[in-house]
Amino acid sequence: MASRKLKITVIVGLLVVVLAAVAVALLHARQSEPPVGTVLITGANRGIGLEFATQYAAKGWTVIATHRRDTVPESLKALSEQYDTVSVETLDVLNHDQIDALAARLQGTPIDLLLNNAGIMSTGDPASAQTFGTLDHGNAEIYMRVNAFGPIKVAEAFFPHVEASKLKKIVNISSSSGRVSRPPPHSGNMWYRASKTALNGLMVTMVPTASKSGITVVMFEPGWTWTGKNEKNRQPGQLDPSEVVAAMIETIDGLTLEDTGRFLARDGDTQPW
């Protein structure tokens, strides 16, 4: 009888140890899971922006996907039908009244991640229009308004929403073209390059204010990414947006206030600029 009781005691003890180990493992797994929150993405209907919206939705985030079209793009319509956590909003970064109106409508909604993605690289003009010696100076303003002034306006309008969130992050999609630390390979894309340099400068300048509110502000250089529709036009060496965005999301997950003001590659390496 004593032997039987001893066996039962040993078995119970082993079960307690196993259950405790399982509980610790589950707790550790839960703690190591990437956080889930709310993300607002500008220019979310195609390319990198659409990929961000898709991947964050798949991770369980609440996604506010914005676009500037007159009607909802098919890409975002399909995404919102697939995920009930995706809402689609009209937002043209050129339209400051529209930005303020959406910010007012979302008042009281914490935004954990504000993702300034909307931008232009070309207005459809010939390359000479952005090349020194044949510059079309009439086009300079549109690049600055879309790529620099629009994002800083969005950041300003939605600052209270980010401040009210748990994760408190503002991420800006910049470009290696925004660097001034080394000469570019040619004297082209001047308006685009200037606008991305301005974007970086504006975001760094807002860092002191953001830091006081515990908000992390960074700029990303995602790399040469394929964002078109026709695969025939894809250039050798262009990266797949799913790969690029997955790497950036992993880096964004690990950002802290100590990273604020950094210009990052998609894998988190600091970029000189």
matplotlib code that plots the C-alpha trace (Angstrom):
import matplotlib.pyplot as plt

x = [0.0, 2.8, 4.6, 1.4, 0.9, 4.5, 4.0, 0.9, 2.8, 5.6, 3.2, 1.3, 4.6, 5.7, 2.4, 2.7, 6.2, 5.1, 2.1, 4.2, 6.7, 3.9, 2.5, 5.9, 6.4, 3.0, 3.6, 7.0, 5.5, 2.8, 5.3, 7.5, 4.7, 4.9, 2.4, -0.9, -2.3, -3.7, -1.8, -2.7, -1.0, -1.0, -0.9, -2.1, -3.7, -0.6, 3.0, 4.7, 1.7, -0.7, 1.8, 2.1, -1.7, -1.9, 0.8, -0.5, -4.0, -2.8, -1.1, -4.4, -3.8, -6.5, -5.6, -6.7, -5.7, -5.9, -5.9, -6.4, -8.8, -12.3, -13.6, -12.2, -9.5, -10.1, -7.0, -8.3, -11.9, -10.7, -8.5, -11.4, -13.6, -11.0, -10.3, -13.0, -10.2, -9.4, -11.1, -10.6, -10.4, -9.8, -6.8, -4.8, -1.6, -1.9, -5.2, -4.6, -8.3, -8.9, -6.1, -7.5, -11.0, -9.9, -7.9, -11.0, -13.2, -10.7, -10.4, -10.2, -8.8, -5.2, -2.9, 0.0, 1.8, 1.5, 3.1, 3.9, 4.2, 2.5, 4.9, 5.8, 9.0, 7.9, 5.0, 5.2, 7.5, 10.7, 13.8, 15.3, 12.7, 14.6, 18.1, 20.4, 20.7, 17.3, 15.2, 11.5, 11.4, 7.6, 7.6, 9.7, 6.7, 4.6, 7.5, 8.0, 4.4, 3.8, 7.0, 7.9, 5.2, 2.4, 4.0, 4.9, 1.3, 0.0, 2.4, 1.2, -2.5, -2.3, 0.3, -2.4, -3.6, -0.1, 0.6, -2.5, -1.4, 0.7, 3.3, 3.8, 5.6, 5.8, 7.6, 8.4, 9.2, 12.2, 14.8, 18.5, 18.0, 17.5, 21.2, 23.5, 26.6, 27.8, 27.3, 24.6, 25.6, 24.1, 22.6, 19.0, 15.9, 16.8, 13.3, 12.7, 16.1, 15.5, 12.1, 13.3, 16.2, 13.6, 11.4, 14.3, 15.2, 11.7, 11.2, 14.5, 13.5, 10.3, 12.2, 12.6, 8.9, 8.1, 10.6, 9.0, 5.8, 7.6, 7.0, 9.6, 10.2, 12.3, 12.9, 13.3, 15.3, 13.5, 15.8, 15.0, 11.6, 9.3, 5.9, 4.5, 1.8, 3.3, 6.1, 7.5, 8.7, 10.4, 14.1, 16.8, 17.6, 14.4, 13.1, 9.7, 7.6, 6.5, 10.1, 10.9, 7.9, 8.3, 11.8, 10.7, 7.8, 10.3, 12.5, 9.5, 8.5, 11.8, 12.0, 12.3, 12.6, 16.4, 16.0, 14.2, 15.7, 17.5, 17.5, 17.3, 17.7, 14.9, 16.9, 17.5, 21.0, 21.6, 22.1, 24.4, 22.7]
y = [0.0, 2.4, 1.6, 2.4, 5.7, 6.6, 5.8, 8.0, 10.8, 10.6, 10.6, 13.6, 15.4, 14.7, 16.0, 19.2, 19.7, 19.0, 21.3, 24.1, 23.7, 23.9, 27.0, 28.7, 27.8, 29.2, 32.4, 32.8, 32.2, 34.7, 37.3, 36.8, 37.2, 40.5, 43.1, 43.7, 47.1, 49.7, 50.9, 53.7, 53.4, 56.1, 55.0, 51.5, 50.5, 49.3, 48.3, 48.5, 50.1, 47.3, 44.7, 46.4, 46.4, 42.8, 41.5, 43.5, 42.4, 38.8, 39.3, 40.4, 44.2, 46.7, 48.3, 51.8, 51.6, 55.0, 55.9, 59.0, 57.5, 58.7, 55.2, 52.3, 50.5, 46.8, 45.8, 47.4, 46.3, 42.7, 43.1, 44.6, 41.8, 39.2, 40.8, 42.5, 44.4, 46.4, 49.7, 51.8, 55.6, 58.3, 60.4, 62.5, 63.7, 66.8, 67.7, 69.1, 69.7, 66.0, 65.0, 67.1, 65.8, 62.2, 62.9, 64.6, 61.6, 59.2, 61.3, 59.0, 56.2, 55.3, 54.6, 52.4, 52.8, 55.7, 54.6, 57.4, 55.4, 57.5, 59.1, 59.6, 58.9, 60.2, 62.3, 60.6, 63.3, 62.3, 61.7, 64.9, 66.9, 65.8, 66.0, 68.9, 71.1, 70.2, 70.6, 71.3, 73.6, 73.7, 70.1, 70.7, 71.7, 68.5, 66.2, 68.3, 68.4, 64.7, 63.2, 65.7, 68.2, 65.6, 63.1, 65.8, 67.1, 63.6, 63.2, 66.4, 65.7, 62.2, 62.9, 62.9, 59.5, 58.0, 59.6, 57.9, 54.5, 51.8, 51.3, 54.9, 54.6, 56.8, 55.2, 56.9, 55.2, 57.2, 56.1, 55.8, 58.7, 60.9, 60.5, 63.4, 61.7, 60.4, 61.6, 59.9, 57.9, 60.5, 64.0, 62.7, 62.3, 65.6, 66.6, 63.1, 63.0, 66.5, 65.6, 62.4, 64.4, 66.9, 64.1, 62.8, 66.3, 67.2, 63.9, 64.3, 67.9, 66.7, 64.1, 66.4, 66.9, 63.3, 62.0, 64.0, 62.0, 58.7, 58.4, 56.7, 58.3, 56.5, 56.6, 53.5, 52.8, 49.7, 48.9, 48.6, 47.0, 45.9, 47.7, 47.5, 45.3, 44.1, 41.5, 42.2, 45.6, 44.1, 45.0, 42.4, 42.8, 44.3, 42.8, 41.3, 43.6, 40.7, 40.0, 43.7, 44.4, 41.3, 42.5, 46.0, 44.7, 42.6, 45.7, 47.8, 45.3, 45.7, 49.5, 51.4, 55.1, 54.7, 54.2, 57.5, 59.7, 56.8, 56.2, 52.4, 49.7, 47.2, 44.9, 47.6, 48.6, 52.4, 54.1, 57.0, 60.0]
z = [0.0, 0.9, -2.4, -4.3, -2.5, -3.3, -6.9, -7.0, -5.3, -7.8, -10.7, -9.4, -8.8, -12.3, -13.7, -11.7, -13.0, -16.6, -16.3, -14.8, -17.6, -20.2, -18.5, -18.5, -22.2, -23.1, -21.2, -22.9, -26.3, -25.6, -24.4, -27.5, -30.0, -32.0, -30.6, -32.3, -32.7, -35.2, -38.2, -40.6, -44.0, -46.7, -50.3, -49.4, -52.7, -54.5, -54.2, -50.8, -49.2, -50.2, -49.0, -45.6, -45.4, -46.4, -44.0, -41.0, -41.7, -41.8, -38.4, -36.8, -36.8, -37.3, -40.6, -41.8, -45.5, -47.3, -51.0, -53.1, -55.8, -56.5, -55.8, -53.7, -55.6, -56.3, -54.4, -51.1, -51.8, -51.9, -48.8, -46.8, -47.9, -46.8, -43.4, -41.3, -39.5, -42.6, -43.2, -46.3, -46.2, -48.9, -48.1, -50.6, -48.9, -51.2, -49.6, -46.1, -45.5, -46.2, -43.8, -41.0, -41.7, -41.4, -38.2, -36.7, -37.7, -36.1, -32.9, -29.9, -32.0, -30.9, -33.8, -32.8, -36.1, -38.5, -41.8, -44.3, -47.5, -50.2, -52.6, -56.3, -58.2, -61.5, -62.9, -66.2, -67.7, -69.6, -67.5, -68.8, -66.8, -63.6, -65.0, -64.4, -67.5, -68.7, -65.5, -65.7, -62.7, -62.8, -61.5, -58.4, -56.2, -56.8, -55.7, -52.5, -51.7, -52.1, -50.8, -48.0, -47.1, -47.3, -44.8, -42.3, -42.4, -41.9, -38.9, -37.4, -37.9, -36.4, -33.7, -30.9, -32.2, -32.1, -28.7, -27.3, -28.4, -26.7, -29.4, -30.5, -33.8, -36.9, -39.8, -43.1, -46.4, -47.8, -50.3, -50.8, -53.1, -50.0, -49.1, -49.4, -47.9, -51.3, -54.9, -56.9, -60.0, -62.3, -62.2, -62.7, -60.5, -58.9, -57.8, -56.4, -54.6, -53.1, -51.9, -50.1, -48.6, -47.4, -46.0, -43.9, -42.7, -41.7, -39.8, -37.9, -37.0, -35.4, -33.2, -30.1, -29.9, -30.6, -28.1, -25.3, -26.0, -26.2, -29.9, -32.1, -35.5, -38.2, -41.9, -44.1, -47.2, -48.4, -51.4, -55.1, -55.0, -57.8, -57.4, -60.9, -62.3, -65.6, -64.9, -68.4, -67.1, -64.0, -63.9, -63.0, -59.3, -58.2, -54.9, -54.3, -52.1, -49.9, -49.0, -48.4, -46.3, -44.2, -43.3, -42.5, -40.3, -38.3, -37.9, -36.9, -34.3, -32.5, -32.7, -29.4, -28.5, -28.7, -32.5, -33.1, -35.8, -37.5, -41.3, -41.6, -44.2, -44.2, -41.9, -39.4, -40.3, -40.0, -43.3, -43.8, -45.3]

ax = plt.figure().add_subplot(projection="3d")
ax.plot(x, y, z, "-o")
ax.set_aspect("equal")
plt.show()
